[in-house]
Amino acid sequence: MLGLMQDRPLLISTLVEHAARYHAGVEIVSKTCEGPEHRTNYAGIRSRAAKLAKALVRLGVKPGDRVATLAWNTHRHMELYFAVSGLGAVLHTVNPRLFPEQIDYIVNHAEGSVLFFDITFADLVAKLQPKLATVEKFVAMTDTEHVPGNVADCLCYETLVEAEDDDFEWPLFDERTASSLCYTSGTTGNPKGVLYSHRSTVLHSFTACSSDGLKLSSADSVLLVVPLFHVNAWGIPYAAAMCGAKLVLPGPWLDGKSIYELAVREECNFSLGVPTVWLGFFKHIDENPDLDLSQIKLERVVVGGSAAPRAIIEKFHEKFGAFVIHAWGMSETSPLGSIGNLLPKHRNLPLDEQVTIQAKQGRAIYGVELRIAGEDGKSLLHDGSIAGDLMVRGPWVSSGYFRGEGGDVLDADGWFATGDVAMIDADGYIQITDRSKDVIKSGGEWISSIDLENVAVAHPSVQEAAVIGLPHPKWQERPLLIVVKKPGTDPSRQELLDFLSTRVAKWWLPDDVTFVEELPHTATGKLQKTKLREQFRDHALPA
């Protein structure tokens, strides 16, 4: 017997319609690439998203088409979030920090038909334009005055929007329809696409708004520092529309001073970002002792992307009385997988003990199941003493990669292997202890050690190479390149770095190069990176 409830699809368009109807006047404040600040509200976002949807249809965009973006956190990018998915197309946010060849691969692999870009990326787009075989239209996200001249046949975002009215009825379709596409470079080889659905996105938003989630509500003024091009800004644009939270978007201005001033001016009580952002934020505070810190109204700060250093958790509490919510997830989990709120029994603990709990990666939230598995695949005890491979499943967890890349990614019981090694305690808090694959996390972004090694050994003087991550005070981890020279050669540190600089993204470049006579191997010929980490644990990276 089925229940007698109405069956209305969970669609992203319903979020912006709800926000425009019940939170119409709530502000969306945006720094722009042109310079001036832009202020609108949910009614304005809905109106312009509807106009943009009409413009996209006029450009020939059809349901299922991929629409790519190379853009910062601005009101225009947020309009695209709702316009593209709302009409049944797929929003494909591209990380502009990737190496151009990776961006080339990603856009072509996704077969995007239209590419929207901020004017700060005009030179990059001009360089890539001849290689983007499937892109038929290039749109500069600006007004007519600032349209770049170096991108051929470039359209103007504001001209497209202004030519339409907002009388647009969002189509209804299956809630399992694809809504957005993000590529992850967290594994070796080419980036892989994670394809989200309307259903998964709306369900994910409910959790962000729940009390045991991120507690997002209409009472919040949210400084959204995590990029809109990074895992859909952790789902916040959708969740904010669901609950009517004010959003403050910093555009390309992510330095400590700009973030501080925005937080003060817009009285932000909630913010989200990777640890690197907060290190810059506190650096600005430390360098300006005359700042009136009472102007900062932060109450909650979400830190993710990399492990939150204990010092950051303590600083937020000490200077602002703000609670750090340490969260864990990945592109494949939309990304919320666990959230670090305290339980009632922790409220009266000494601060030092509370911080110890906050420094863990939080507990599973409803909709996500977590377990740790041993080498035999069997579940291990959740008693906080045993580490195993972290496995996850749930309605907003990926079941596979776009176009089947990587093959089957789920086991027979539907579990996805995260690639992390973790412990889970009796209360459900997880603590990431290592990664089963030697991927380096730097500033919230992934660096593949194997990809770096493969590039390094292409140098004519390199016999063998290994890359490991070492702790870094700002970026959490930075790569160290360890090289065995070919007999009769004597390459220098700078020679190798120069060689790598033309083949990998700048931020992937190792911070240092060291030379050894040989590298440790297992019986099967694999590098023993555990031994290398032990050997070089005291290696000091250059300042």
Buried (B, 14 or more C-beta within 10 A) or exposed (E): EEEEEEEEBBBBBBBBBBBBEEBBEBBBBBBBBBEEEBEBBBBBBBBBBBBBBBBBBEBEBEEEBBBBBBBBBBBBBBBBBBBBBBBBBBBBBBBBBBBEEBBBBBBBBBBBBBBBBBBBBBEBBBBBBEBBEBBBBBBBBBBEEBBBEEBEEBBBBBBBBEEBEBEBEBEEBEBEBBBBBBBBBBBBEBBBBBBBBBBBBBBBBBBBBBEEBBBBBBEBBBBBBBBBBBBBBBBBBBBBBBBBBBBBBBBBBBBBBBBBBBBBEBBBBBBBBBBBBBBBBBBBBEEEEEBEEEEBBBBBBBBBBBBBBBBBBBBBBEEBEBBBBBBBBBBBBBBBBBBBBBEEEBEEEEEEEBBBBBBBBBBBBEBBBBBBBEEEBEEBEBEBEEBBBBBBBBEBBBEBBBEEBBEEBBEEEEBBBBBBBBBBBEEBBBBBEEBEBBBBBBBBBBBBBBBBBBBBBEBEBBBBBBBBBBEBEEBBBBBBBBBBBBEEEEBEBEEBBEBBEEBBBEBBBBBBBEBBEEBBEEEEEEBBBEEBBEBBEEEEBEE
